C-alpha cells in the first residue's frame, strides 16, 4: 500500500485515538446508570432529609443566623462528607491503577473537606468554595501528589464542580 493511501487512515486514527493526558468526555445524559441515590427534603434548612438508608434532621448554621442545633446538620456538611468520601475512593482507585499501594488501615488515609458557603445572602448571590486536606501514612508527598492529581481527573464530584467551584486540595504530612 502506498504512503499516499495510508495518509487518510493515519489522519483518522490520530483524530480518534485517545491522547495521553486528554480529558475524558462522558455524556452524562446518555451514560449507563451505575447507581442512583434518592433523598426527599422537607422543610429546607430547618427540616429533615429521608433516603433509602438516610434519616437526617437539618438546622440552619449559627453562622447564617440559625440555631445550629446539636445533632443536626446542614447541606454544606452533607456536601463536604460526600465529596470527601468520593474523592478518597477516587484516590484509592487511582493509586491501584498507578501501581501505588495505599494503606490497608482506614485511619491511615484521611481526607478533611471544608465546604464554604460564600457570597451575599441578601442579594441571593451565593456559591461554594472547597478546601481539602489529604493525608496518607506511608506515602512520600510527591507520590501522594501524583495520586491526588489523578483522583481529580476521575472523581465524579471533582468533575462535576470543575469550572464552577473553586477547590483547593492540599497534600499535608500525616501526623
ZIVEN-V630344 format. One record per run of one state. SS is the DSSP state (H for helix, E for strand, C for the rest). FROM is the first residue (numbers start at 1). TO is the last residue. If there is no record, write none. Layout:
# ZIVEN-V630344
ss=(SS:SS)
from=(FROM:FROM)
to=(TO:TO)
This chain:
# ZIVEN-V630344
ss=(C:H:C:E:C:H:C:E:C:E:C:H:C:E:C:H:C:H:E:C:E:C:H:C:H:C:E:C)
from=(1:3:17:39:43:44:47:48:52:54:59:62:65:73:74:75:99:106:109:121:125:137:141:155:156:162:166:172)
to=(2:16:38:42:43:46:47:51:53:58:61:64:72:73:74:98:105:108:120:124:136:140:154:155:161:165:171:175)
